[in-house]
Amino acid sequence: MARSDGNKLISLEAGRFFAAAGVMLFHYTGVIANFRGVTVFGDIFRPGHVGVPYFFVLSGFIIYHVHRADLGQVGAVRRFVVKRAVRLFPMFLAVSLAMLLAFLISPSMAGQRQLTPLGVAADLLLLPHADAILSISWTLRHEMVFYALFALALWFGPRAFWAIAAWIAISVAAGLFAMVAGIDTVSWMGSWSVAASTLNLGFGLGMIVAANVKASDGLPAWPLIGLGGGMMLLLCGIEWAFGRGVSHDIDVLGPFGAIGLLLSAAALISGLVRLEARWTLPAPRFWKAAGGSSYVLYLIHQPLASLALRALKRLPLSPEAMFVILAISAVAAALLIHLTVERWLLGRLSALGRRTEPQTATNDATPAPALASTAGFALTTPQPPGQSQG
């Protein structure tokens, strides 16, 4: 298996950071366009939502990589649920509740959201729900479905993977149907589109990559990295060429583009993991911190922009300067929160979970639990262009 530093695959940590940063830059381009009527830097960051398919594939890879030895072990289900909940919910709830409090104090900040007690409860539990407090949480709802289906495999063994395969097949078919019909899955299925998004294919591709790394160690790393990275850059270039200046809500590439980005991410991740068998990025502690902060960056970058723009609008700044200030502030805030609040909180909650588990030897101490929620992951991690962020 790949060499890692402190049980972390450093190149994947770096990838997490760049994916989250791409999502942030994608959104901030739209934020400045809405606020100042200017598309900064020639809309060069429009393809930044490539971070979304990367996160979906990475999540499938890490979940399978970490828990493959637990397949078919009923006792592993509880550990899996506790670990996923500890990783996913604390920061999500902290940010969501802070935003909810802001909405109650200043209702105008809620925008078009129609908040009800039942809706808020569903939102905070990451159940299918429109009018989310934190709009980017749509990706976390995909994660919840994937976790639930993967838990079946922990209970019943690999034969339960048929459930994940069926979900992915339905998702891809629904995406292609929506393209042929000229509609998007959100318009068609509302908040239940979580069950039928082409992006769900990423979870399956990530699992396939993780399952075949050991069996295919003879495959060279650099051709995979070149293939994945090159295809990703090509698709990003096509989107920028045909989509620059066009509303970010419009999907330029369509579901075939999303599938291409997912396949690119799978090839890239497969190559990076193999590369670490012989080489690790310099400055591993920095990349571990940067990658670790990606989930916080994903959660806070939009609310932070909303607050920061209220202060920046009083200053004589160009749109480009506003963009740069927003981006630097978001990255700095995410690193600070991760290194202080999030690390402390996860440490305390993880220790609590371990004290309540049976004291038996398990294989669950596999590398990189902090990677397993990409939420990252999702990392909006943008709604794919053309989908509502409600």
C-alpha positions as CSV (number, residue, x, y, z in Angstrom):
1,M,0.0,0.0,0.0
2,A,1.1,3.6,-0.4
3,R,3.6,5.1,1.9
4,S,2.2,7.8,4.1
5,D,3.3,10.3,6.7
6,G,1.6,9.9,10.1
7,N,-1.0,7.6,8.5
8,K,-2.0,10.4,6.0
9,L,-1.7,10.2,2.3
10,I,-0.1,13.6,1.9
11,S,-0.9,14.1,-1.8
12,L,-4.6,13.5,-1.2
13,E,-4.5,16.0,1.7
14,A,-3.1,18.6,-0.8
15,G,-5.7,17.6,-3.3
16,R,-8.4,18.2,-0.7
17,F,-7.2,21.7,-0.1
18,F,-6.9,22.6,-3.8
19,A,-10.4,21.2,-4.4
20,A,-11.9,23.2,-1.6
21,A,-10.0,26.3,-2.8
22,G,-11.3,25.8,-6.3
23,V,-14.9,25.6,-5.0
24,M,-14.3,28.8,-3.0
25,L,-12.9,30.7,-6.0
26,F,-15.8,29.5,-8.1
27,H,-18.2,30.9,-5.6
28,Y,-16.4,34.1,-4.9
29,T,-16.3,34.9,-8.7
30,G,-20.1,34.7,-8.6
31,V,-20.3,36.7,-5.4
32,I,-18.3,39.6,-6.8
33,A,-20.3,39.5,-10.1
34,N,-23.5,39.8,-8.1
35,F,-22.2,42.5,-5.8
36,R,-20.2,44.6,-8.2
37,G,-21.5,43.6,-11.6
38,V,-18.0,42.6,-12.7
39,T,-16.6,39.1,-13.6
40,V,-13.1,39.2,-12.1
41,F,-10.0,37.8,-13.8
42,G,-11.8,36.8,-17.0
43,D,-13.9,34.2,-15.2
44,I,-10.8,32.0,-15.0
45,F,-12.1,30.3,-11.9
46,R,-15.5,29.2,-13.4
47,P,-14.2,25.6,-13.7
48,G,-13.4,25.7,-9.9
49,H,-16.4,23.4,-9.2
50,V,-14.2,20.6,-10.4
51,G,-13.5,20.2,-6.7
52,V,-17.0,18.7,-6.3
53,P,-16.4,15.5,-8.4
54,Y,-12.9,15.2,-6.9
55,F,-14.5,15.2,-3.4
56,F,-17.1,12.6,-4.3
57,V,-14.4,10.2,-5.7
58,L,-12.1,10.9,-2.8
59,S,-14.9,10.1,-0.3
60,G,-15.6,6.7,-1.9
61,F,-11.9,6.0,-2.0
62,I,-11.3,6.8,1.7
63,I,-14.4,5.1,3.1
64,Y,-13.5,1.9,1.3
65,H,-9.8,2.2,2.1
66,V,-10.5,2.7,5.8
67,H,-13.2,0.2,6.3
68,R,-12.5,-2.6,3.8
69,A,-11.4,-4.9,6.6
70,D,-14.7,-4.4,8.4
71,L,-16.9,-5.6,5.6
72,G,-19.3,-8.2,6.9
73,Q,-18.6,-7.4,10.6
74,V,-21.9,-6.4,12.2
75,G,-20.0,-4.8,15.2
76,A,-18.2,-2.4,12.8
77,V,-21.5,-0.7,11.9
78,R,-21.7,1.2,15.2
79,R,-18.1,2.3,15.0
80,F,-18.6,3.5,11.5
81,V,-21.7,5.5,12.3
82,V,-20.0,7.1,15.3
83,K,-16.9,8.0,13.4
84,R,-18.9,9.5,10.5
85,A,-21.1,11.4,12.8
86,V,-18.2,12.8,14.8
87,R,-16.5,13.9,11.6
88,L,-19.5,15.3,9.8
89,F,-21.8,16.9,12.3
90,P,-19.9,19.1,14.9
91,M,-18.7,21.8,12.5
92,F,-21.7,21.6,10.3
93,L,-24.0,22.1,13.2
94,A,-21.9,24.9,14.6
95,V,-22.0,26.8,11.4
96,S,-25.6,26.1,10.7
97,L,-26.8,27.1,14.2
98,A,-24.7,30.3,14.0
99,M,-26.4,31.2,10.7
100,L,-29.8,30.3,12.1
101,L,-29.2,32.7,15.0
102,A,-28.2,35.4,12.5
103,F,-31.4,34.8,10.5
104,L,-33.5,35.1,13.7
105,I,-31.8,38.4,14.6
106,S,-31.9,39.8,11.1
107,P,-34.6,38.0,9.0
108,S,-33.4,39.8,5.8
109,M,-30.3,37.7,5.9
110,A,-32.3,34.5,5.3
111,G,-33.1,35.7,1.8
112,Q,-35.8,33.5,0.1
113,R,-35.5,30.7,2.6
114,Q,-38.8,29.6,4.2
115,L,-37.7,28.2,7.5
116,T,-40.1,26.0,9.6
117,P,-39.4,24.0,12.8
118,L,-39.8,20.7,10.9
119,G,-37.7,22.0,8.0
120,V,-34.9,23.2,10.3
121,A,-34.9,19.8,12.1
122,A,-34.6,17.9,8.8
123,D,-31.9,20.3,7.7
124,L,-29.8,19.9,10.8
125,L,-30.1,16.1,10.5
126,L,-29.0,16.3,6.8
127,L,-32.2,14.7,5.5
128,P,-33.5,15.6,2.0
129,H,-34.7,19.2,2.4
130,A,-35.1,22.4,0.4
131,D,-34.4,25.9,1.8
132,A,-31.3,24.7,3.7
133,I,-29.8,27.1,6.2
134,L,-26.3,26.3,4.8
135,S,-26.9,26.0,1.1
136,I,-23.7,24.0,0.4
137,S,-25.0,21.2,2.6
138,W,-26.5,19.6,-0.4
139,T,-23.3,17.6,-0.9
140,L,-23.4,16.4,2.7
141,R,-26.8,14.9,2.0
142,H,-25.3,12.8,-0.8
143,E,-22.7,11.7,1.7
144,M,-25.4,10.6,4.2
145,V,-27.0,8.3,1.5
146,F,-23.6,6.8,0.6
147,Y,-22.8,6.2,4.3
148,A,-26.2,4.5,4.9
149,L,-25.6,2.2,1.9
150,F,-22.0,1.4,2.8
151,A,-23.2,0.5,6.3
152,L,-25.3,-2.3,4.7
153,A,-22.0,-3.7,3.4
154,L,-20.5,-3.6,6.8
155,W,-23.5,-5.5,8.1
156,F,-24.1,-8.0,5.2
157,G,-20.7,-8.1,3.6
158,P,-19.6,-7.2,0.0
159,R,-22.8,-8.7,-1.5
160,A,-24.6,-5.6,-0.2
161,F,-22.7,-3.5,-2.7
162,W,-25.5,-4.2,-5.1
163,A,-27.4,-1.4,-3.2
164,I,-24.7,1.1,-4.0
165,A,-24.5,-0.1,-7.6
166,A,-28.3,0.3,-8.0
167,W,-28.2,3.8,-6.5
168,I,-25.4,4.8,-8.9
169,A,-27.2,3.2,-11.9
170,I,-30.4,5.1,-11.1
171,S,-28.4,8.3,-10.6
172,V,-26.6,8.1,-14.0
173,A,-29.8,7.1,-15.8
174,A,-31.6,10.0,-14.2
175,G,-28.9,12.5,-15.2
176,L,-28.9,11.3,-18.8
177,F,-32.7,11.4,-18.9
178,A,-32.7,15.0,-17.5
179,M,-30.2,16.0,-20.3
180,V,-32.4,14.4,-23.0
181,A,-35.5,16.0,-21.6
182,G,-33.8,19.4,-21.3
183,I,-34.4,19.6,-17.5
184,D,-32.3,19.4,-14.4
185,T,-32.7,16.8,-11.7
186,V,-33.6,19.5,-9.0
187,S,-36.5,20.8,-11.1
188,W,-37.6,17.3,-11.7
189,M,-37.1,15.7,-8.3
190,G,-36.9,18.7,-5.9
191,S,-34.9,18.0,-2.7
192,W,-35.0,14.3,-3.4
193,S,-32.5,14.8,-6.3
194,V,-29.9,13.6,-3.8
195,A,-31.0,10.1,-4.9
196,A,-30.4,10.7,-8.6
197,S,-27.4,12.8,-9.3
198,T,-24.7,11.8,-11.8
199,L,-22.2,12.8,-9.3
200,N,-23.1,9.8,-7.1
201,L,-21.0,7.8,-9.6
202,G,-18.0,9.3,-7.9
203,F,-18.5,7.2,-4.8
204,G,-18.4,4.0,-6.8
205,L,-15.4,5.0,-8.8
206,G,-13.5,5.9,-5.6
207,M,-14.3,2.5,-4.1
208,I,-13.1,0.8,-7.3
209,V,-9.8,2.7,-7.1
210,A,-9.3,1.8,-3.4
211,A,-10.2,-1.9,-4.1
212,N,-7.6,-2.2,-6.9
213,V,-4.6,-0.2,-5.6
214,K,-3.0,-3.3,-4.0
215,A,-4.0,-5.6,-6.8
216,S,-2.6,-3.2,-9.4
217,D,0.6,-1.9,-7.7
218,G,2.5,-2.6,-10.9
219,L,0.6,0.1,-12.7
220,P,2.9,3.2,-13.2
221,A,1.8,6.4,-11.3
222,W,2.7,9.1,-13.7
223,P,0.6,7.9,-16.7
224,L,-2.4,7.8,-14.4
225,I,-1.7,11.2,-13.1
226,G,-1.1,12.6,-16.6
227,L,-4.3,11.0,-17.9
228,G,-6.5,12.2,-15.0
229,G,-4.9,15.6,-14.7
230,G,-4.8,16.1,-18.4
231,M,-8.4,15.2,-18.9
232,M,-9.5,17.4,-16.0
233,L,-7.6,20.4,-17.4
234,L,-9.1,19.8,-20.9
235,L,-12.6,19.7,-19.5
236,C,-12.0,22.8,-17.4
237,G,-10.6,24.6,-20.5
238,I,-13.6,23.6,-22.6
239,E,-15.9,24.9,-19.9
240,W,-14.0,28.2,-19.6
241,A,-13.9,28.7,-23.3
242,F,-17.6,28.2,-23.8
243,G,-18.9,29.4,-20.4
244,R,-16.9,32.4,-19.5
245,G,-19.2,35.3,-18.8
246,V,-22.2,33.0,-18.7
247,S,-24.2,32.6,-15.5
248,H,-22.6,30.0,-13.2
249,D,-26.1,28.5,-12.8
250,I,-25.8,27.2,-16.4
251,D,-24.3,23.8,-16.9
252,V,-21.9,24.1,-19.8
253,L,-20.6,20.5,-19.9
254,G,-23.8,18.6,-18.9
255,P,-23.9,15.1,-17.4
256,F,-21.3,13.7,-19.8
257,G,-18.9,16.5,-18.6
258,A,-19.6,15.5,-15.0
259,I,-18.9,11.9,-15.8
260,G,-15.7,12.9,-17.5
261,L,-14.6,14.9,-14.4
262,L,-15.4,12.0,-12.2
263,L,-13.3,9.6,-14.3
264,S,-10.5,12.2,-14.4
265,A,-10.5,12.4,-10.6
266,A,-10.5,8.6,-10.2
267,A,-7.4,8.3,-12.5
268,L,-5.7,11.2,-10.7
269,I,-6.3,9.8,-7.2
270,S,-5.2,6.3,-8.3
271,G,-2.0,7.8,-9.7
272,L,-1.3,9.9,-6.6
273,V,-1.8,7.0,-4.2
274,R,0.6,4.9,-6.2
275,L,3.2,7.7,-6.4
276,E,3.3,7.9,-2.6
277,A,4.7,4.3,-2.6
278,R,8.0,6.0,-3.6
279,W,7.6,9.7,-2.9
280,T,5.8,12.1,-0.5
281,L,5.2,15.8,-1.0
282,P,7.6,18.1,0.8
283,A,6.4,20.0,3.9
284,P,3.9,17.2,4.9
285,R,2.9,19.0,8.1
286,F,1.7,22.0,6.1
287,W,-0.3,19.9,3.6
288,K,-1.9,17.9,6.5
289,A,-3.0,21.2,8.1
290,A,-4.2,22.6,4.7
291,G,-6.1,19.4,3.8
292,G,-7.5,19.2,7.3
293,S,-8.9,22.7,7.0
294,S,-10.7,21.9,3.7
295,Y,-14.0,20.9,5.4
296,V,-14.1,24.1,7.4
297,L,-13.3,26.1,4.3
298,Y,-16.1,24.4,2.5
299,L,-18.6,25.2,5.3
300,I,-17.6,28.8,6.1
301,H,-16.6,30.4,2.8
302,Q,-20.0,31.6,1.7
303,P,-21.3,32.8,5.1
304,L,-17.9,34.6,5.6
305,A,-18.2,36.3,2.3
306,S,-21.7,37.6,3.2
307,L,-20.3,39.1,6.4
308,A,-17.1,40.4,4.9
309,L,-18.8,42.2,2.0
310,R,-20.9,44.3,4.4
311,A,-17.6,45.7,5.7
312,L,-15.7,45.9,2.4
313,K,-18.4,47.8,0.6
314,R,-17.5,50.9,2.5
315,L,-13.9,50.8,1.2
316,P,-12.7,52.1,-2.1
317,L,-11.6,48.7,-3.4
318,S,-11.6,47.3,-6.9
319,P,-13.6,44.1,-7.5
320,E,-10.4,42.2,-8.0
321,A,-9.0,43.5,-4.6
322,M,-12.3,42.4,-2.9
323,F,-12.0,39.0,-4.5
324,V,-8.4,38.5,-3.2
325,I,-9.2,39.8,0.3
326,L,-12.2,37.4,0.5
327,A,-10.2,34.4,-0.6
328,I,-7.2,35.1,1.7
329,S,-9.5,35.7,4.6
330,A,-11.5,32.5,4.1
331,V,-8.4,30.3,3.8
332,A,-6.8,32.0,6.9
333,A,-10.0,31.7,8.9
334,A,-10.4,28.0,7.9
335,L,-6.9,27.2,9.0
336,L,-7.3,29.0,12.3
337,I,-10.6,27.3,13.1
338,H,-9.2,23.9,12.1
339,L,-6.0,24.1,14.1
340,T,-7.8,25.3,17.2
341,V,-11.5,24.6,17.5
342,E,-12.0,21.7,15.1
343,R,-8.9,19.7,16.1
344,W,-9.8,20.1,19.8
345,L,-13.4,19.2,19.3
346,L,-12.7,16.1,17.1
347,G,-10.1,14.9,19.6
348,R,-12.6,15.1,22.5
349,L,-15.5,13.5,20.6
350,S,-13.3,10.8,19.2
351,A,-11.9,9.9,22.6
352,L,-15.5,9.8,23.9
353,G,-16.5,7.4,21.2
354,R,-13.5,5.1,21.9
355,R,-14.4,4.9,25.6
356,T,-17.8,3.6,24.7
357,E,-16.6,1.0,22.3
358,P,-15.8,-2.6,23.3
359,Q,-12.1,-2.9,24.1
360,T,-11.3,-5.5,21.4
361,A,-8.7,-5.4,18.7
362,T,-10.1,-4.1,15.4
363,N,-8.9,-3.1,12.0
364,D,-10.7,0.2,12.3
365,A,-7.5,2.1,13.1
366,T,-6.8,2.3,9.4
367,P,-5.2,5.4,7.9
368,A,-6.8,8.8,7.5
369,P,-10.2,8.9,9.3
370,A,-10.0,12.7,9.0
371,L,-10.0,12.4,5.2
372,A,-13.1,10.3,5.1
373,S,-15.6,13.2,5.2
374,T,-14.9,15.3,2.2
375,A,-17.5,16.8,2.4
376,G,-16.3,18.0,2.1
377,F,-16.5,16.6,1.4
378,A,-18.2,17.8,0.7
379,L,-16.8,20.1,-0.3
380,T,-21.4,25.2,-2.4
381,T,-19.0,22.8,-2.9
382,P,-21.0,24.3,-5.8
383,Q,-24.3,22.8,-6.8
384,P,-23.3,21.5,-10.3
385,P,-24.0,24.4,-12.7
386,G,-27.7,24.3,-13.6
387,Q,-28.8,23.1,-10.2
388,S,-30.4,25.1,-7.4
389,Q,-28.5,25.7,-4.3
390,G,-31.6,25.9,-2.1
